Amino acid sequence: MKSFAVIGLGRFGKKLAIALAMSGADVIAIDKNRDEIESISDQVSHAVRLDSTDEEALKAQGIDKVDCAIIGIGQGTGRGFEAAVLTVVNLKQMGVAQIYARAEDPIAGEVFSKIGATEVIYPEIESALRWAYKLIAPQIGEKIDFAPGYSLARIKAPASFNGKTVMDLQLRQKYNINLVAIKRDEGGKAKKSEKGGIINVPMPNTQIFEGDILMVAGSDADMAKLPQE
């Protein structure tokens, strides 16, 4: 079982700590605010009130032994940013292998990277980008980012795809998109034997029907150009 320390229980930190605990992880939640600790104590493995800029206090709680630490300290004030920076430095000196730091802007993120954070999290920016993409390309369902600007995504085949073959659609030539797999719509127009089935190697003559789920790969910009109807 992986162990996590979530330091700073604002909106981001608290939700993250609870989500990790619900997934079965061992979670130590840390904050200076007694009320925040009391509100989460029965939802994580251990909740403790302490100052994360105090390296000895962190060691006393075994934070040096966790697999991963996430710093979610609010940075609305200078002191918050300073506390987050000192916490990253402490964790790095203690030998914590993975350190993720929440940043409110790219400048703060650059500082965290330079002092040793494994990765920087931008919840507000990332959420805004996800919503922008969802609003621009509502035909794109779940997607997995595998490189900046590139994803593997699910789309529901629109009416304009109905009855056409992979060759007819020319997804690669027209949209620079690769079709990876097809899941037949249970109530669609495919043969009974195919309904609900998976076609993991679509061929040029494979037909696509409205409602089929298509797994596609490509750039986010190209996928946003796929037909919605």
C-alpha positions, 0 to 999 in steps of 0.5 A: 500500500502506497503512503501519502502525506498531504500537507495543507488542507484547503479545498484542493488538499482536503479533497485530494486526501479524502480521494486517496484514502477512499482509494485504499491508500495510507494518508497522513493529513497535515495542517496548522488549523485545528478545525481542518484536522478535526474535520478530516480525522475520521476520513484518513489514516492519520490527521495531525496538526503541525507546522510543516516548516518544522523539519523535526516535527515532520520527522516525528510523524514519519513523513520522511518515510512516505512514498509521496508528499503533496503540498497544497498550502494556500499561497494567497499571502506571502507567508503561505508561499514561503511556508510552501517553499520551506516545506518542499525544502524540508521534504527534499532534505528528508529524502522523500522520493516524490514531492508534488507542489500545488502552485497558483501561477507559473512563477511559483511553479518555477520556484518549486521546480528549482528547489526540488519538487518532482512535479508542480500541480496547477489545479486552477489552470488545469481545471480551466483548460479542461473546461475550455476543451470540454466546451469547445469539443463536447463530442470528446468524452474521457481522455488520457493525456500522454504528452502535452497537447496529445491524448487518447480519447473516447468519442461517440460516433456522430450521425455523419459517421453512420454506415461509413467505413474507416476508409470512407472517413479517412480520419488520419488524412482529414483530421490527423487522428488515429483510430485505435479501437471501436466499441459497438453500441448495444442498441446500434445498427451493427449486427447482433453478434457485434453489438457491445463488442470490441473491434481492437484492430479496425480495418479499412472496410470496418463499418462505423455506426452512429453511437459506436464508441471510438478510441482515437489518438492524436493532438487535442487541437486536431480532435477538437475539429472532429464532427459533432453531428 
